[in-house]
Amino acid sequence: MPQYVPPVTIHTVTYTAPGTVIHYPQVTGLADKTAENKINHTIIRTIQDMQRAQQTVQTGSQPETTGNFEIKTNERGILSLVLSNYTYSTPMAHGYTIAKGLTFSMQTGNTYTLSSLFKPGSPYQAVLTTAVKKQVQERNLPVLDAGSITVAPNQDFYLADKALVLFYPLYAITPYYVGIPMFPISVYDLQDIAAENSPLAILAADVV
């Protein structure tokens, strides 16, 4: 059973520049300052990458960018969040949103990839792909090509409410008007293939 770990303190920082307002989180109060710095640096680097990616999509003039974040999990030594970046440029037909999920170990500051959540050699990609396709059918989601839906080892995800939530970029599997499609999968349904001491196992266990 995992021991109780208090939530980490989150401060909102705002970056402003002409046409740009980005609100992003920074963590404070961790006992290990190396881990704290690693988390904060990763968040800033990811925001910078998102900004560069927007420049390749919104190629019009006078871009207006707004960035925000949501904390999804902040407990048991796990911090999971989503960064979002919306940009509109004239005369584009509509704006474009980029979202990135980040999940950290508060003890080490390391970032979890999707593949690191599962036992080595486990068929997690097939299991997750099947779950996503099932939800597409059950929710009657319009898709661009049902046969091309897959789950990659570096798939975007976050953890919330004892669920692993997979999500895809705009246009990846659904039309623009659907928004960013998200697929929650209960952590309890993944215990057979979850890596030992991974966030999936920690969130499913009882806390003492």
KOLDO-323890 format. One record per residue: residue number from 1; residue in three letters; x negated, y, z of N, C-alpha, C, O in turn. Coordinates in pm, whole numbers. Atoms other than C-alpha are relative to their C-alpha. Last residue first. Layout:
residues N
seq/type/n.east/n.north/n.up/ca.east/ca.north/ca.up/c.east/c.north/c.up/o.east/o.north/o.up
NUM/ala/X/Y/Z/X/Y/Z/X/Y/Z/X/Y/Z
...
end
This chain:
residues 208
seq/type/n.east/n.north/n.up/ca.east/ca.north/ca.up/c.east/c.north/c.up/o.east/o.north/o.up
208/val/8/16/-146/236/399/457/-66/123/59/-83/131/181
207/val/103/-82/-65/358/451/100/5/-25/150/112/-33/210
206/asp/-47/-69/-119/549/177/-83/-117/75/62/-231/29/59
205/ala/22/62/-131/415/91/-426/63/84/111/89/203/95
204/ala/-100/104/-23/560/187/-765/-10/-58/140/83/-124/187
203/leu/-134/-60/-10/379/521/-780/107/-103/31/211/-71/88
202/ile/-10/-85/-119/44/359/-698/141/55/17/194/56/128
201/ala/-9/86/-118/83/80/-953/20/82/127/96/43/215
200/leu/-122/80/14/163/315/-1240/20/-90/122/132/-105/172
199/pro/-118/-77/-44/-102/560/-1115/130/-78/-12/220/-59/70
198/ser/-31/-106/95/-364/285/-1157/120/79/52/190/32/142
197/asn/28/-134/-54/-479/96/-847/18/112/-103/-28/224/-80
196/glu/2/-7/-146/-480/-233/-1038/-44/139/44/-142/194/-7
195/ala/131/22/-60/-405/-178/-1405/9/14/151/88/93/203
194/ala/65/-118/-57/-40/-205/-1504/-135/-36/61/-148/-140/126
193/ile/114/-37/83/51/-503/-1724/-73/123/52/-171/167/-8
192/asp/72/120/43/291/-690/-1495/-125/35/-81/-220/-43/-83
191/gln/93/48/-101/389/-364/-1323/-81/-122/-43/-194/-139/2
190/leu/134/12/58/535/-204/-1634/-100/-63/96/-219/-68/67
189/asp/-6/90/115/910/-231/-1569/-138/-29/-59/-151/-111/-150
188/tyr/-27/135/-49/864/-85/-1221/5/-101/-113/-22/-220/-92
187/val/128/61/-38/697/223/-1371/21/-143/49/-71/-225/41
186/ser/18/20/-144/1029/298/-1540/-134/-66/29/-174/-161/-38
185/ile/3/144/-23/996/413/-1902/-32/-22/148/-133/29/197
184/pro/37/45/-134/1089/768/-2001/10/-152/13/107/-214/-33
183/phe/-51/135/-26/1086/854/-2374/-47/-47/138/-162/-90/153
182/met/61/58/-119/1047/1214/-2485/69/-130/37/190/-144/24
181/pro/-71/116/-54/1113/1367/-2825/-77/-65/114/-198/-87/105
180/ile/103/98/-34/972/1719/-2876/68/-120/65/118/-109/177
179/gly/94/-44/-102/1246/1918/-3048/-107/-105/23/-131/-189/-64
178/val/-10/88/-116/1528/1744/-3230/-86/52/114/-60/22/231
177/tyr/-110/-45/-86/1558/2039/-3470/18/-88/124/84/-47/219
176/tyr/34/-114/-86/1211/1969/-3610/112/31/99/84/59/216
175/pro/-7/-132/63/1299/1626/-3750/-23/112/103/-11/90/223
174/thr/-136/-54/12/1179/1317/-3561/-1/134/-71/-105/199/-76
173/ile/-95/109/25/873/1088/-3562/142/50/-22/226/-25/-71
172/ala/72/127/0/568/1316/-3575/94/-117/-29/62/-204/-111
171/tyr/13/61/133/757/1629/-3689/-67/-137/1/-74/-201/-105
170/leu/-102/-33/99/706/1802/-3353/-36/-63/-134/-152/-66/-173
169/pro/-2/-136/54/452/1620/-3140/120/22/-91/182/-73/-138
168/tyr/61/-14/132/541/1297/-2958/4/145/-44/93/220/-3
167/phe/-59/-98/89/624/1207/-2599/-86/20/-124/-204/-15/-127
166/leu/76/-18/124/580/921/-2356/66/109/-83/188/122/-83
165/val/-75/-68/106/722/949/-2005/-93/23/-118/-187/103/-110
164/leu/98/-40/99/595/696/-1750/78/59/-116/162/-9/-175
163/ala/-10/40/141/857/688/-1480/-123/47/-75/-178/154/-47
162/lys/31/143/10/861/697/-1101/22/-53/-142/69/-164/-163
161/asp/-116/75/-51/1030/1039/-1104/-17/-150/-20/76/-219/-63
160/ala/-101/-75/-75/759/1190/-1324/111/-94/44/156/-179/-32
159/leu/-65/84/-100/438/1077/-1494/96/85/81/58/192/129
158/tyr/9/-51/-137/317/1241/-1813/72/-97/91/142/-187/44
157/phe/-93/49/-102/238/1121/-2161/-10/87/125/-103/166/142
156/asp/-34/-97/-104/61/1200/-2487/103/-59/96/196/-128/55
155/gln/-133/-60/6/-61/893/-2672/20/102/112/-25/81/224
154/asn/13/-137/-50/-436/831/-2661/132/76/-8/134/199/-18
153/pro/72/1/-128/-407/451/-2688/-16/139/61/-29/152/183
152/ala/145/4/13/-143/502/-2961/-67/-3/137/-5/37/236
151/val/56/-63/-119/226/414/-2941/-151/-18/-5/-200/-131/-8
150/thr/97/77/-76/389/341/-3275/-39/78/124/-8/196/137
149/ile/9/-34/-141/687/458/-3479/-96/-95/70/-75/-216/70
148/ser/132/-57/-32/612/414/-3850/-16/36/147/-121/88/185
147/gly/105/101/9/897/174/-3926/-137/51/40/-227/-28/68
146/ala/-5/89/-116/1157/417/-3799/-114/-100/0/-163/-139/105
145/asp/34/133/52/1055/677/-4055/-10/-95/118/-111/-99/189
144/leu/48/-18/137/1179/1036/-4015/-33/-133/-65/-8/-152/-184
143/val/144/16/14/1388/962/-3709/-39/14/-147/41/-14/-237
142/pro/39/-2/141/1735/1076/-3604/-152/-8/-9/-223/68/57
141/leu/86/-111/41/1793/968/-3244/-29/-6/-150/-60/-112/-203
140/asn/-39/-38/136/2090/739/-3181/-80/122/-48/-25/216/-105
139/arg/-32/-143/-4/2014/734/-2809/40/55/-136/72/173/-150
138/glu/-104/-22/-102/2031/354/-2795/44/145/4/161/174/28
137/gln/-128/58/42/1842/316/-3123/111/32/98/220/72/57
136/val/-40/-69/123/1561/557/-3038/136/-51/-47/223/27/-86
135/gln/-64/-126/-39/1554/411/-2687/44/81/-122/148/147/-118
134/lys/-129/33/-62/1489/61/-2824/74/127/40/195/138/19
133/lys/-92/31/110/1216/197/-3053/139/-34/54/240/1/-7
132/val/-33/-125/71/1043/358/-2755/102/-27/-109/200/46/-121
131/ala/-86/-81/-87/1060/40/-2545/42/129/-68/157/171/-57
130/thr/-132/63/-4/924/-175/-2829/98/83/84/214/99/46
129/thr/-61/-25/131/638/69/-2879/140/-59/-5/233/4/-55
128/leu/-49/-137/2/564/57/-2507/68/34/-132/169/104/-134
127/val/-107/-13/-99/538/-321/-2495/61/140/-5/183/155/-6
126/ala/-117/70/53/337/-339/-2819/119/15/95/232/35/50
125/gln/-48/-77/115/93/-74/-2696/126/-64/-59/220/7/-94
124/tyr/-79/-116/-42/68/-239/-2354/54/79/-118/165/132/-111
123/pro/-70/-46/121/-36/-578/-2491/84/125/26/199/133/-16
122/ser/-145/17/-9/-289/-626/-2208/67/57/-125/15/150/-187
121/gly/-48/114/78/-655/-665/-2302/150/-23/4/201/-111/-64
120/pro/72/22/126/-778/-441/-2024/52/-125/-71/70/-230/-10
119/lys/104/101/-10/-502/-392/-1763/-71/-14/-136/-6/-12/-240
118/phe/-36/140/17/-306/-72/-1811/-120/-93/10/-234/-51/-8
117/leu/-105/35/-95/-318/290/-1696/27/-150/1/94/-200/91
116/ser/59/27/-131/-654/347/-1866/103/-39/105/67/-84/213
115/ser/58/134/-4/-493/308/-2210/-55/-34/138/-55/-151/177
114/leu/-106/101/-5/-270/609/-2153/-60/-139/15/-12/-219/95
113/thr/-56/21/133/-567/827/-2067/109/-105/11/118/-176/112
112/tyr/-44/131/44/-619/937/-1707/44/6/-147/118/96/-186
111/thr/-126/1/73/-820/1251/-1645/33/-142/-42/-51/-213/-95
110/asn/-2/62/132/-1091/1248/-1380/140/2/-60/240/2/12
109/gly/-16/-103/102/-1085/1499/-1095/4/-57/-140/17/18/-237
108/thr/117/-11/87/-1228/1230/-867/6/116/-98/-98/161/-148
107/gln/123/39/-70/-995/1221/-566/-124/27/-85/-226/74/-34
106/met/42/-109/-88/-711/1423/-720/-130/-33/73/-200/57/118
105/ser/27/51/-134/-691/1172/-1004/-47/116/86/-145/182/52
104/phe/129/0/-67/-548/1361/-1296/0/-86/125/104/-104/190
103/thr/-19/70/-126/-266/1338/-1550/-137/-23/63/-226/-81/1
102/leu/125/26/-72/-251/1586/-1837/34/-67/132/119/-20/207
101/gly/-11/55/-134/28/1605/-2094/-138/-26/59/-227/-76/-10
100/lys/102/97/-36/5/1833/-2394/21/-44/144/46/37/232
99/ala/-3/43/-140/282/2025/-2566/-109/-105/22/-131/-191/-63
98/ile/93/109/-28/262/2227/-2888/8/-32/148/7/59/231
97/thr/36/31/-137/559/2436/-2993/-97/-117/5/-74/-221/-58
96/tyr/50/136/-17/601/2596/-3334/-45/-18/144/-114/68/199
95/gly/120/16/-80/802/2900/-3432/-39/-146/14/31/-236/-34
94/his/-26/16/-142/1049/2920/-3714/-133/-14/73/-237/-33/10
93/ala/-142/29/-17/1078/3003/-4083/38/-15/147/148/21/188
92/met/-29/142/-10/735/3166/-4084/149/-21/29/215/64/89
91/pro/-144/19/17/724/3532/-4193/39/-148/8/123/-193/-71
90/thr/-74/-49/117/586/3643/-3945/-74/-43/-127/-196/-30/-131
89/ser/67/-97/85/421/3426/-3680/93/41/-113/165/-43/-168
88/tyr/-74/-37/120/578/3242/-3389/-78/107/-76/-125/205/-17
87/thr/49/-111/82/381/3057/-3125/94/22/-118/137/-73/-184
86/tyr/-91/-34/109/494/2834/-2838/-54/123/-73/-86/224/-11
85/asn/47/-120/69/238/2665/-2610/92/24/-120/96/-58/-212
84/ser/-71/-26/126/331/2402/-2356/-44/135/-55/-75/228/19
83/leu/26/-134/49/123/2241/-2080/76/19/-130/78/-72/-213
82/val/-14/-23/145/264/1935/-1908/-26/147/-28/33/235/34
81/leu/-62/-124/44/160/1813/-1564/10/5/-152/-53/-73/-223
80/ser/-40/15/139/58/1507/-1365/78/125/-42/170/167/28
79/leu/-55/-126/51/-137/1529/-1040/29/-19/-147/-62/-44/-226
78/ile/-21/-10/145/-195/1200/-859/60/137/-33/156/180/31
77/gly/129/-15/65/-345/1155/-513/8/12/-151/-92/-1/-221
76/arg/75/126/-3/-23/1012/-375/-134/9/-72/-183/-90/-126
75/glu/-9/84/-119/172/1323/-473/-91/-122/-16/-132/-156/-127
74/asn/103/-58/-87/198/1605/-725/8/-73/133/52/-17/234
73/thr/28/81/-119/398/1471/-1020/-113/67/77/-213/109/18
72/lys/-90/115/3/567/1666/-1301/-17/-93/120/81/-143/174
71/ile/60/104/-83/420/2014/-1267/100/-115/10/214/-96/53
70/glu/-90/64/-96/549/2218/-1560/-80/-104/78/-150/-186/19
69/phe/33/133/-49/348/2464/-1767/109/-50/93/188/27/148
68/asn/-55/33/-131/384/2775/-1978/-43/-139/43/-112/-209/-31
67/gly/40/128/-57/229/2947/-2279/56/-18/140/60/76/219
66/thr/-37/12/-140/381/3219/-2495/-39/-139/49/-3/-239/-12
65/thr/19/127/-69/230/3323/-2826/41/9/146/7/105/215
64/glu/-40/-23/-139/331/3595/-3071/-3/-135/71/66/-229/30
63/pro/-47/112/-83/150/3583/-3405/33/44/142/-37/126/201
62/gln/-54/-48/-128/136/3909/-3604/51/-115/87/168/-114/127
61/ser/63/-116/-65/75/3749/-3945/71/32/131/181/-15/156
60/gly/-51/-131/39/152/3405/-4082/-74/109/74/-181/88/131
59/thr/99/-71/83/-61/3091/-4049/48/137/-46/-18/201/-129
58/gln/-65/-129/19/129/2929/-3763/-98/93/-72/-177/164/-10
57/val/-142/24/32/7/2570/-3798/71/131/-34/137/141/-137
56/thr/-6/78/124/-375/2598/-3811/144/-24/-46/167/-59/-162
55/gln/48/-84/110/-378/2881/-3557/2/-73/-134/8/-10/-239
54/gln/-109/-87/44/-163/2673/-3323/-44/83/-121/37/108/-211
53/ala/-91/80/80/-436/2407/-3304/115/85/-55/158/65/-168
52/arg/63/22/131/-688/2666/-3189/91/-81/-91/98/-54/-211
51/gln/1/-126/71/-455/2777/-2911/-60/-15/-139/-8/39/-237
50/met/-136/-22/48/-393/2418/-2807/9/130/-79/79/137/-180
49/asp/-20/91/115/-768/2356/-2784/139/20/-60/154/17/-182
48/gln/78/-56/111/-803/2665/-2561/15/-86/-125/26/-33/-236
47/ile/-72/-118/48/-522/2539/-2338/-73/62/-119/-9/103/-216
46/thr/-116/50/75/-694/2199/-2312/81/116/-56/126/110/-170
45/arg/49/50/129/-1024/2363/-2212/117/-49/-88/118/-28/-209
44/ile/36/-116/82/-847/2562/-1939/-47/-44/-139/-9/16/-239
43/ile/-123/-74/34/-676/2253/-1796/-33/116/-93/35/135/-194
42/thr/-73/77/101/-996/2047/-1814/126/71/-43/160/72/-162
41/his/70/-16/128/-1191/2319/-1631/73/-74/-111/85/-23/-223
40/asn/-26/-136/50/-933/2329/-1352/-67/24/-135/-9/88/-223
39/ile/-141/-11/38/-943/1952/-1304/27/136/-63/88/144/-170
38/lys/-18/82/119/-1324/1938/-1307/145/9/-51/168/21/-172
37/asn/52/-73/115/-1348/2228/-1066/20/-77/-130/47/-18/-235
36/glu/-86/-116/23/-1123/2052/-816/-44/77/-124/38/113/-208
35/ala/-123/50/60/-1314/1726/-850/94/114/-34/156/116/-141
34/thr/37/47/134/-1643/1904/-786/122/-52/-73/140/-23/-192
33/lys/-3/-114/91/-1480/2092/-498/-43/-38/-141/-3/27/-238
32/asp/111/17/94/-1402/1767/-317/6/112/-104/90/109/-194
31/ala/119/18/-82/-1182/1860/-21/-125/-11/-88/-232/37/-52
30/leu/48/137/-3/-921/1995/-260/-128/-8/83/-211/82/81
29/gly/-12/69/-128/-777/2328/-154/-44/-144/2/-30/-210/105
28/thr/88/-48/-107/-706/2484/-489/17/-90/121/117/-161/136
27/val/-13/67/-129/-557/2375/-822/-100/59/99/-209/102/61
26/gln/132/30/-53/-513/2604/-1122/18/-57/140/99/-7/218
25/pro/25/34/-140/-196/2617/-1327/-149/-15/30/-228/-54/-56
24/tyr/56/134/-15/-128/2807/-1650/-35/-27/146/-56/66/224
23/his/-1/35/-141/79/3103/-1765/-52/-143/14/-3/-234/-53
22/ile/9/141/-35/-13/3224/-2112/-6/-15/151/-98/36/216
21/val/-19/11/-145/90/3560/-2256/3/-149/33/92/-221/-11
20/thr/18/127/-70/-36/3642/-2605/22/15/150/-36/102/214
19/gly/-84/105/59/51/3907/-2864/-5/-132/73/50/-231/24
18/pro/-100/-48/98/-242/4127/-2761/77/-116/-64/19/-203/-129
17/ala/76/-62/109/-408/3946/-2469/105/52/-98/222/16/-85
16/thr/-68/-86/96/-278/3813/-2139/-99/59/-98/-213/90/-63
15/tyr/94/-59/96/-384/3520/-1924/79/84/-99/177/36/-157
14/thr/-55/-54/124/-168/3444/-1622/-111/64/-83/-182/154/-37
13/val/88/-103/54/-277/3217/-1337/59/45/-133/110/-37/-210
12/thr/-24/-38/139/-25/3016/-1136/-92/116/-38/-98/218/30
11/his/-17/-144/22/-161/2860/-818/23/24/-149/-38/-41/-234
10/ile/4/-48/138/-111/2494/-728/21/151/-2/118/201/56
9/thr/-54/-134/15/-192/2344/-388/-21/49/-143/-130/39/-198
8/val/103/-100/19/-245/1967/-396/68/136/-17/181/144/-65
7/pro/4/-65/132/25/1744/-253/-115/101/-5/-155/156/97
6/pro/-83/-120/14/-61/1547/63/-10/59/-140/-111/38/-208
5/val/90/-106/43/-196/1192/31/84/125/-21/179/122/-100
4/tyr/-59/-129/32/-14/917/221/-110/101/-36/-208/115/37
3/gln/-14/-90/-114/-200/587/205/62/132/-46/52/170/-162
2/pro/79/-123/0/-134/349/-82/25/82/125/137/86/177
1/met/-84/-119/0/0/0/0/-88/125/0/-186/131/74
end
